[in-house]
Amino acid sequence: MRIVLDVENTTTKRNGKTHMDPFEANNFLVQVGTKNVDIPSERYLLTFDHVEENDRTGANAKLLQTILDKTTLLIMHNAQHDLMWLWSSGFKYEGEIYDTMLAEYLLQRGQKQPLSLLACAERRNLTFQKDDTLKKYFKEGYNTNEIPLDELNYYLGCDIDTTTELFTAITAEAGAQSEGDRMDRVRDITFKVCRSPHKNVYAGIPGG
């Protein structure tokens, strides 16, 4: 099962810099969105810790782990960030990964164009464009878990829809290349390098 995944988490501002990683004591997981590439109707926006909703029963955590257990390819844009949050939050995933940001970088072959999800979507003229909800609220001093839940849901939905379409576009482009131009081996090694260090970091965390 090929699943697109994206996480939303709180951030900490310190010394003029925004820290987004789970190593910050005050940061926590807010939401995780998933979408089945082959069955688009299987799309979930799971809330864990938000001022309007909290996963007190653990039902959303159980559902997410069930999805991860069935996943054979986990697709993310900037997998390094998403995997850190999954593992640090106690979720388990042992399958293969596909990072659309790294895949796009490899296809550029040194051209060094912007690699944000929005930049990739605009450059490829994708149907789903990344929503700017978070930027607006961050400027007003809100943290992620304080953004109105319906707007945060819309933002997260845009992320996973855009990532899904980006994955489809990248794999189609890579598949159309001649065998001599394809970089499958380099891509696969790159994904393994992206995944392995973070797996080791969280290997000793209970539940991780």
ROGULUM-58946 format. One record per residue: x, y, z of N, C-alpha, C in turn. Coordinates in Angstrom, 1 decimal. Layout:
N
<rec <X,Y,Z>,<X,Y,Z>,<X,Y,Z>>
...
***
This chain:
208
<rec <0.8,-1.2,0.0>,<0.0,0.0,0.0>,<0.9,1.2,0.0>>
<rec <0.7,2.1,-0.9>,<1.5,3.4,-1.0>,<0.7,4.5,-0.4>>
<rec <1.3,5.1,0.7>,<0.6,6.1,1.4>,<1.4,7.4,1.4>>
<rec <0.7,8.5,1.1>,<1.3,9.8,1.3>,<1.0,10.3,2.7>>
<rec <2.0,10.9,3.4>,<1.8,11.3,4.7>,<2.5,12.7,5.0>>
<rec <1.8,13.5,5.8>,<2.4,14.8,6.2>,<2.0,15.0,7.7>>
<rec <2.9,15.7,8.4>,<2.6,16.0,9.8>,<2.5,17.5,10.0>>
<rec <1.7,17.9,11.0>,<1.7,19.3,11.5>,<2.0,19.2,13.0>>
<rec <3.0,20.1,13.4>,<3.4,20.2,14.7>,<3.6,21.6,15.2>>
<rec <3.6,21.8,16.5>,<3.9,23.1,17.1>,<5.3,23.5,16.9>>
<rec <5.6,24.7,17.0>,<7.0,25.2,16.8>,<7.4,26.1,18.0>>
<rec <8.7,26.3,18.2>,<9.2,27.1,19.3>,<10.1,28.2,18.7>>
<rec <9.9,29.4,19.1>,<10.7,30.5,18.6>,<11.7,30.9,19.7>>
<rec <13.0,30.9,19.4>,<14.1,31.2,20.3>,<15.2,31.9,19.6>>
<rec <15.6,33.1,20.1>,<16.7,33.8,19.6>,<16.5,34.1,18.1>>
<rec <15.2,34.5,17.8>,<14.9,34.8,16.4>,<14.8,33.7,15.4>>
<rec <14.9,32.5,15.9>,<14.8,31.3,15.0>,<13.6,30.4,15.4>>
<rec <13.0,29.8,14.4>,<11.9,28.9,14.6>,<12.4,27.5,14.6>>
<rec <12.1,26.8,15.7>,<12.5,25.4,15.8>,<11.3,24.5,15.7>>
<rec <11.4,23.6,14.7>,<10.3,22.7,14.3>,<10.4,21.3,14.8>>
<rec <11.6,20.9,15.3>,<11.8,19.5,15.6>,<11.3,19.0,16.9>>
<rec <11.1,17.7,17.1>,<10.6,17.2,18.3>,<11.5,17.2,19.5>>
<rec <12.8,17.6,19.3>,<13.7,17.7,20.4>,<13.4,18.9,21.3>>
<rec <12.6,19.9,20.8>,<12.2,21.0,21.7>,<11.2,20.5,22.7>>
<rec <11.4,20.8,24.0>,<10.5,20.3,25.0>,<9.1,20.8,24.9>>
<rec <8.9,21.9,24.3>,<7.5,22.5,24.2>,<6.8,22.2,22.9>>
<rec <7.5,21.5,22.0>,<6.9,21.1,20.7>,<6.1,19.8,20.8>>
<rec <5.0,19.7,20.1>,<4.3,18.4,20.1>,<3.5,18.2,18.8>>
<rec <3.2,17.0,18.6>,<2.5,16.6,17.4>,<1.0,17.1,17.4>>
<rec <0.6,17.8,16.4>,<-0.8,18.3,16.3>,<-1.7,17.4,15.4>>
<rec <-1.2,17.1,14.2>,<-2.0,16.4,13.2>,<-1.1,15.5,12.3>>
<rec <-1.7,14.5,11.8>,<-1.1,13.7,10.7>,<-2.1,13.5,9.6>>
<rec <-1.7,13.7,8.4>,<-2.6,13.4,7.3>,<-2.1,12.3,6.4>>
<rec <-3.0,11.4,6.0>,<-2.5,10.3,5.1>,<-3.5,10.2,3.9>>
<rec <-3.0,9.7,2.8>,<-3.8,9.4,1.6>,<-3.2,8.2,0.9>>
<rec <-4.1,7.3,0.5>,<-3.8,6.2,-0.3>,<-3.6,6.6,-1.7>>
<rec <-2.4,6.4,-2.3>,<-2.2,6.8,-3.7>,<-3.1,6.1,-4.7>>
<rec <-3.4,4.8,-4.4>,<-4.2,4.0,-5.3>,<-5.7,4.0,-5.0>>
<rec <-6.0,4.4,-3.8>,<-7.5,4.6,-3.5>,<-7.6,5.9,-2.8>>
<rec <-7.7,7.0,-3.6>,<-7.7,8.4,-3.1>,<-8.8,8.7,-2.0>>
<rec <-9.9,7.9,-2.1>,<-10.9,8.1,-1.1>,<-10.5,7.7,0.3>>
<rec <-9.4,6.9,0.4>,<-8.9,6.6,1.7>,<-7.9,7.7,2.2>>
<rec <-8.5,8.7,2.7>,<-7.8,10.0,3.1>,<-8.2,10.3,4.5>>
<rec <-7.2,10.5,5.4>,<-7.5,10.8,6.8>,<-6.7,12.0,7.3>>
<rec <-7.4,12.8,8.0>,<-6.8,14.0,8.7>,<-7.0,13.7,10.2>>
<rec <-5.9,13.3,10.8>,<-6.0,12.8,12.2>,<-5.5,13.8,13.2>>
<rec <-6.3,14.3,14.1>,<-5.9,15.3,15.1>,<-5.5,14.6,16.4>>
<rec <-4.3,15.0,16.9>,<-3.8,14.4,18.2>,<-3.8,15.4,19.4>>
<rec <-3.5,16.6,19.1>,<-3.4,17.6,20.2>,<-3.6,19.0,19.7>>
<rec <-4.9,19.5,19.8>,<-5.3,20.8,19.3>,<-6.2,21.4,20.3>>
<rec <-6.3,22.7,20.4>,<-7.1,23.3,21.4>,<-8.6,23.0,21.2>>
<rec <-9.0,22.6,20.0>,<-10.4,22.3,19.7>,<-10.7,20.8,19.8>>
<rec <-9.6,20.0,19.7>,<-9.8,18.5,19.7>,<-8.6,17.8,20.2>>
<rec <-8.8,16.7,20.9>,<-7.7,16.0,21.5>,<-7.9,14.5,21.4>>
<rec <-6.9,13.7,21.0>,<-7.1,12.3,20.9>,<-7.0,11.6,22.2>>
<rec <-8.0,11.9,23.1>,<-8.0,11.4,24.5>,<-8.2,9.8,24.5>>
<rec <-8.9,9.3,23.6>,<-9.2,7.8,23.6>,<-8.0,7.0,23.0>>
<rec <-7.2,7.7,22.2>,<-6.1,7.0,21.4>,<-6.6,6.4,20.1>>
<rec <-7.8,6.7,19.7>,<-8.4,6.1,18.5>,<-7.6,6.5,17.3>>
<rec <-7.3,7.8,17.2>,<-6.5,8.3,16.0>,<-5.1,7.7,16.0>>
<rec <-4.5,7.6,17.1>,<-3.2,7.0,17.2>,<-3.2,5.5,16.7>>
<rec <-4.3,4.8,17.2>,<-4.4,3.4,16.8>,<-4.6,3.3,15.3>>
<rec <-5.5,4.2,14.7>,<-5.8,4.2,13.3>,<-4.5,4.5,12.5>>
<rec <-3.7,5.5,12.9>,<-2.5,5.8,12.2>,<-1.5,4.6,12.2>>
<rec <-1.4,4.0,13.3>,<-0.4,2.8,13.4>,<-0.9,1.7,12.5>>
<rec <-2.2,1.5,12.5>,<-2.8,0.5,11.6>,<-2.4,0.8,10.1>>
<rec <-2.6,2.0,9.7>,<-2.2,2.4,8.4>,<-0.7,2.2,8.1>>
<rec <0.1,2.6,9.0>,<1.5,2.4,8.9>,<1.9,1.0,8.8>>
<rec <1.2,0.1,9.5>,<1.5,-1.3,9.5>,<1.2,-1.9,8.1>>
<rec <0.3,-1.4,7.4>,<-0.1,-1.9,6.1>,<0.7,-1.2,5.0>>
<rec <1.4,-0.2,5.3>,<2.1,0.6,4.2>,<3.4,-0.1,3.8>>
<rec <3.5,-0.1,2.5>,<4.8,-0.7,1.9>,<5.7,0.4,1.4>>
<rec <5.1,1.6,1.1>,<5.9,2.7,0.6>,<5.3,4.0,1.2>>
<rec <6.0,4.7,2.1>,<5.6,5.9,2.7>,<6.2,7.1,2.0>>
<rec <5.3,7.9,1.4>,<5.7,9.0,0.6>,<5.5,10.3,1.3>>
<rec <6.6,11.1,1.4>,<6.6,12.4,2.1>,<7.4,13.5,1.4>>
<rec <7.1,14.7,1.7>,<7.9,15.8,1.1>,<8.7,16.3,2.3>>
<rec <10.0,16.1,2.3>,<10.9,16.3,3.4>,<10.7,15.2,4.4>>
<rec <11.0,14.0,4.1>,<10.8,12.8,4.9>,<11.5,12.9,6.2>>
<rec <12.7,13.6,6.2>,<13.5,13.7,7.4>,<12.7,14.3,8.6>>
<rec <11.9,15.3,8.3>,<11.1,16.0,9.3>,<9.9,15.1,9.7>>
<rec <9.2,14.5,8.8>,<8.0,13.7,9.1>,<8.4,12.4,9.9>>
<rec <9.5,11.8,9.5>,<9.9,10.6,10.2>,<10.4,10.8,11.6>>
<rec <11.1,12.0,11.8>,<11.5,12.3,13.2>,<10.3,12.4,14.1>>
<rec <9.2,13.1,13.5>,<8.0,13.3,14.4>,<7.3,12.0,14.6>>
<rec <7.2,11.1,13.6>,<6.5,9.8,13.8>,<7.2,9.0,14.8>>
<rec <8.5,8.8,14.7>,<9.2,8.0,15.6>,<9.3,8.6,17.0>>
<rec <9.5,9.9,17.1>,<9.5,10.5,18.5>,<8.2,10.4,19.2>>
<rec <7.1,10.3,18.4>,<5.8,10.3,19.0>,<5.3,8.8,19.3>>
<rec <6.2,7.9,19.1>,<5.9,6.5,19.4>,<5.4,5.6,18.3>>
<rec <5.3,6.1,17.1>,<4.8,5.3,16.0>,<5.9,4.5,15.4>>
<rec <5.5,3.4,14.8>,<6.5,2.5,14.2>,<6.3,2.4,12.7>>
<rec <7.4,2.4,12.0>,<7.3,2.2,10.5>,<8.7,1.6,10.1>>
<rec <8.6,0.5,9.4>,<9.8,-0.2,9.0>,<9.9,-0.4,7.5>>
<rec <8.9,0.1,6.7>,<8.9,-0.1,5.3>,<9.8,0.9,4.5>>
<rec <9.6,0.9,3.2>,<10.4,1.8,2.4>,<9.8,3.2,2.4>>
<rec <10.6,4.2,2.1>,<10.2,5.6,2.0>,<10.4,6.2,0.6>>
<rec <9.7,7.2,0.3>,<9.9,8.0,-1.0>,<9.8,9.5,-0.6>>
<rec <10.9,10.2,-0.8>,<10.9,11.6,-0.4>,<10.8,12.4,-1.7>>
<rec <9.6,13.1,-2.0>,<9.4,13.8,-3.2>,<10.4,15.0,-3.3>>
<rec <10.8,15.6,-2.2>,<11.7,16.7,-2.2>,<13.1,16.2,-2.7>>
<rec <13.6,15.1,-2.2>,<14.9,14.6,-2.6>,<14.8,14.1,-4.1>>
<rec <13.7,13.5,-4.4>,<13.5,13.0,-5.8>,<13.5,14.2,-6.8>>
<rec <12.9,15.3,-6.4>,<12.9,16.5,-7.3>,<14.3,17.0,-7.4>>
<rec <15.0,17.0,-6.3>,<16.4,17.5,-6.3>,<17.3,16.7,-7.3>>
<rec <17.1,15.4,-7.3>,<17.9,14.6,-8.1>,<17.5,14.8,-9.6>>
<rec <16.2,15.0,-9.9>,<15.8,15.3,-11.3>,<16.4,16.6,-11.8>>
<rec <16.6,17.5,-10.9>,<17.2,18.8,-11.3>,<18.6,18.7,-11.8>>
<rec <19.3,17.7,-11.3>,<20.7,17.5,-11.8>,<21.6,18.7,-11.6>>
<rec <21.5,19.3,-10.4>,<22.4,20.4,-10.0>,<21.9,21.8,-10.4>>
<rec <20.7,21.9,-10.9>,<20.1,23.2,-11.2>,<19.8,24.1,-10.0>>
<rec <19.6,23.5,-8.9>,<19.3,24.2,-7.6>,<18.1,25.1,-7.7>>
<rec <17.0,24.6,-8.1>,<15.8,25.4,-8.0>,<15.1,25.1,-6.7>>
<rec <14.2,26.0,-6.2>,<13.6,25.9,-4.9>,<12.9,24.5,-4.8>>
<rec <12.9,24.0,-3.6>,<12.4,22.6,-3.4>,<11.2,22.5,-2.4>>
<rec <10.7,23.7,-2.0>,<9.5,23.7,-1.1>,<8.4,23.0,-1.9>>
<rec <7.4,22.5,-1.1>,<6.2,21.9,-1.8>,<5.5,22.9,-2.7>>
<rec <5.4,24.2,-2.2>,<4.7,25.2,-3.0>,<5.5,25.5,-4.3>>
<rec <6.8,25.6,-4.2>,<7.7,25.8,-5.4>,<7.6,24.7,-6.4>>
<rec <7.6,23.5,-5.9>,<7.5,22.3,-6.8>,<6.1,22.3,-7.5>>
<rec <5.1,22.6,-6.7>,<3.7,22.6,-7.3>,<3.6,23.7,-8.4>>
<rec <4.1,24.9,-8.1>,<4.0,26.0,-9.1>,<4.8,25.7,-10.3>>
<rec <6.0,25.1,-10.1>,<6.9,24.9,-11.2>,<6.3,23.8,-12.2>>
<rec <5.6,22.9,-11.6>,<5.0,21.8,-12.4>,<3.5,22.0,-12.7>>
<rec <3.0,23.2,-12.3>,<1.6,23.6,-12.6>,<0.7,22.5,-12.2>>
<rec <0.8,22.1,-10.9>,<-0.1,21.0,-10.4>,<-1.5,21.6,-10.1>>
<rec <-2.4,20.7,-10.1>,<-3.8,21.0,-9.8>,<-4.0,21.5,-8.4>>
<rec <-3.4,20.8,-7.4>,<-3.5,21.2,-6.0>,<-2.3,22.1,-5.7>>
<rec <-2.6,23.3,-5.2>,<-1.6,24.2,-4.8>,<-1.6,24.3,-3.3>>
<rec <-0.4,24.4,-2.7>,<-0.3,24.5,-1.2>,<-1.0,25.7,-0.7>>
<rec <-1.8,25.6,0.3>,<-2.5,26.7,0.9>,<-1.6,27.5,1.9>>
<rec <-1.8,28.8,2.0>,<-0.9,29.7,2.8>,<-1.5,30.0,4.2>>
<rec <-2.4,29.1,4.7>,<-3.1,29.4,6.0>,<-2.1,29.6,7.1>>
<rec <-1.2,28.7,7.2>,<-0.2,28.7,8.3>,<0.6,30.1,8.4>>
<rec <1.0,30.5,7.2>,<1.8,31.8,7.2>,<1.0,32.9,7.8>>
<rec <-0.2,33.0,7.4>,<-1.1,34.1,7.9>,<-1.2,34.1,9.4>>
<rec <-1.5,32.9,10.0>,<-1.7,32.8,11.4>,<-0.4,32.9,12.2>>
<rec <0.7,32.4,11.6>,<2.0,32.5,12.3>,<2.4,34.0,12.5>>
<rec <2.1,34.8,11.4>,<2.4,36.2,11.5>,<1.6,36.9,12.6>>
<rec <0.4,36.4,12.9>,<-0.4,37.0,13.9>,<-0.1,36.4,15.3>>
<rec <0.9,35.5,15.4>,<1.3,35.0,16.7>,<0.7,33.7,17.1>>
<rec <-0.1,33.1,16.3>,<-0.7,31.8,16.6>,<0.4,30.7,16.5>>
<rec <0.2,29.6,17.3>,<1.0,28.4,17.1>,<0.1,27.4,16.3>>
<rec <0.7,26.3,15.8>,<-0.1,25.4,15.0>,<-1.4,24.9,15.6>>
<rec <-1.3,24.5,16.9>,<-2.4,24.0,17.6>,<-3.5,25.0,17.9>>
<rec <-3.3,26.3,17.6>,<-4.2,27.3,17.9>,<-5.0,27.8,16.7>>
<rec <-4.5,27.4,15.5>,<-5.2,27.7,14.3>,<-6.5,27.0,14.2>>
<rec <-7.6,27.8,13.8>,<-8.9,27.1,13.8>,<-8.9,25.8,13.0>>
<rec <-9.4,24.7,13.7>,<-9.2,23.4,13.2>,<-9.7,23.2,11.8>>
<rec <-10.8,23.8,11.4>,<-11.3,23.6,10.0>,<-10.3,24.1,9.0>>
<rec <-9.7,25.3,9.3>,<-8.7,25.8,8.4>,<-7.4,25.0,8.4>>
<rec <-7.0,24.5,9.6>,<-5.8,23.6,9.6>,<-6.1,22.3,8.9>>
<rec <-7.3,21.8,9.0>,<-7.6,20.6,8.2>,<-7.5,20.8,6.7>>
<rec <-8.0,22.0,6.3>,<-7.9,22.4,4.8>,<-6.5,22.5,4.4>>
<rec <-5.6,23.1,5.2>,<-4.2,23.2,4.9>,<-3.5,21.9,4.8>>
<rec <-3.8,21.0,5.8>,<-3.2,19.7,5.8>,<-3.7,18.9,4.6>>
<rec <-5.0,19.0,4.2>,<-5.5,18.3,3.1>,<-4.8,18.8,1.8>>
<rec <-4.6,20.1,1.7>,<-3.8,20.6,0.5>,<-2.4,20.0,0.4>>
<rec <-1.8,19.9,1.6>,<-0.4,19.3,1.6>,<-0.4,17.9,1.0>>
<rec <-1.3,17.0,1.5>,<-1.2,15.7,1.1>,<-1.7,15.5,-0.3>>
<rec <-2.7,16.3,-0.8>,<-3.1,16.2,-2.1>,<-2.0,16.7,-3.1>>
<rec <-1.3,17.8,-2.7>,<-0.2,18.3,-3.6>,<0.9,17.3,-3.6>>
<rec <1.2,16.7,-2.5>,<2.3,15.7,-2.4>,<2.0,14.5,-3.3>>
<rec <0.7,14.1,-3.2>,<0.3,12.9,-4.0>,<0.5,13.2,-5.5>>
<rec <0.0,14.4,-5.9>,<0.2,14.8,-7.4>,<1.6,14.9,-7.8>>
<rec <2.4,15.5,-6.8>,<3.8,15.7,-7.1>,<4.5,14.3,-7.3>>
<rec <4.2,13.4,-6.4>,<4.8,12.0,-6.5>,<4.4,11.4,-7.9>>
<rec <3.2,11.5,-8.3>,<2.8,11.0,-9.6>,<3.5,11.6,-10.7>>
<rec <3.7,12.9,-10.7>,<4.4,13.7,-11.7>,<5.9,13.3,-11.8>>
<rec <6.5,13.2,-10.6>,<7.9,12.8,-10.6>,<8.2,11.4,-11.1>>
<rec <7.4,10.5,-10.6>,<7.6,9.1,-11.1>,<7.3,8.9,-12.5>>
<rec <6.4,9.7,-13.1>,<6.1,9.6,-14.5>,<7.3,10.2,-15.3>>
<rec <7.8,11.3,-14.8>,<9.0,11.9,-15.5>,<10.2,11.0,-15.5>>
<rec <10.4,10.4,-14.3>,<11.6,9.5,-14.1>,<11.4,8.3,-15.0>>
<rec <10.2,7.7,-15.0>,<9.9,6.5,-15.8>,<10.1,6.7,-17.3>>
<rec <9.9,8.0,-17.7>,<10.0,8.3,-19.2>,<11.4,8.5,-19.6>>
<rec <12.3,8.6,-18.7>,<13.7,8.8,-19.1>,<14.3,7.5,-19.6>>
<rec <15.3,7.6,-20.5>,<16.0,6.5,-21.0>,<16.8,5.8,-19.9>>
<rec <17.1,4.5,-20.1>,<17.8,3.8,-19.0>,<19.1,4.4,-18.7>>
<rec <19.8,5.0,-19.6>,<21.1,5.6,-19.4>,<21.0,6.9,-18.5>>
<rec <19.8,7.6,-18.6>,<19.6,8.8,-17.9>,<19.0,8.7,-16.5>>
<rec <18.4,7.5,-16.3>,<17.7,7.3,-15.0>,<18.7,7.2,-13.8>>
<rec <18.2,7.6,-12.7>,<19.1,7.6,-11.5>,<18.4,6.8,-10.4>>
<rec <17.9,5.7,-10.7>,<17.2,4.8,-9.7>,<18.1,4.4,-8.6>>
<rec <19.3,4.0,-8.9>,<20.2,3.5,-7.8>,<20.6,4.7,-6.9>>
<rec <20.9,5.8,-7.5>,<21.2,7.0,-6.7>,<20.1,7.4,-5.8>>
<rec <18.9,7.4,-6.4>,<17.7,7.7,-5.6>,<17.4,6.8,-4.5>>
<rec <17.6,5.5,-4.7>,<17.3,4.5,-3.7>,<18.3,4.6,-2.5>>
<rec <19.6,4.9,-2.9>,<20.6,5.0,-1.8>,<20.3,6.3,-1.0>>
<rec <19.9,7.4,-1.7>,<19.6,8.6,-1.1>,<18.5,8.5,-0.1>>
<rec <17.4,7.7,-0.4>,<16.3,7.5,0.5>,<16.8,6.7,1.7>>
<rec <17.6,5.7,1.5>,<18.1,4.9,2.6>,<18.9,5.8,3.6>>
<rec <19.8,6.6,3.0>,<20.6,7.5,3.9>,<19.7,8.5,4.6>>
<rec <18.7,9.0,4.0>,<17.7,9.9,4.7>,<17.0,9.2,5.9>>
<rec <16.7,7.9,5.7>,<15.9,7.2,6.7>,<16.8,6.7,7.9>>
<rec <17.9,6.1,7.5>,<18.7,5.3,8.5>,<19.2,6.1,9.8>>
<rec <19.8,7.3,9.6>,<20.3,8.0,10.8>,<19.2,8.3,11.8>>
<rec <18.0,8.6,11.3>,<16.9,9.0,12.2>,<16.3,7.7,12.9>>
<rec <16.3,6.6,12.2>,<15.9,5.4,12.8>,<16.8,5.0,14.0>>
<rec <18.1,5.2,13.8>,<19.0,4.9,14.9>,<18.8,5.9,16.1>>
<rec <18.6,7.1,15.8>,<18.4,8.1,16.9>,<17.2,7.7,17.8>>
<rec <16.2,7.2,17.2>,<15.0,6.9,18.0>,<14.9,5.4,18.4>>
<rec <15.9,4.6,18.0>,<15.8,3.2,18.4>,<15.7,2.9,19.9>>
<rec <16.3,3.9,20.7>,<16.3,3.6,22.1>,<15.2,4.3,22.8>>
<rec <14.3,5.0,22.2>,<13.2,5.7,22.8>,<12.1,4.7,23.0>>
<rec <11.6,4.5,24.3>,<10.5,3.6,24.5>,<9.3,4.0,23.6>>
<rec <8.8,2.9,23.0>,<7.6,3.1,22.1>,<8.0,3.6,20.7>>
<rec <9.3,3.9,20.5>,<9.8,4.5,19.2>,<10.3,3.4,18.3>>
***
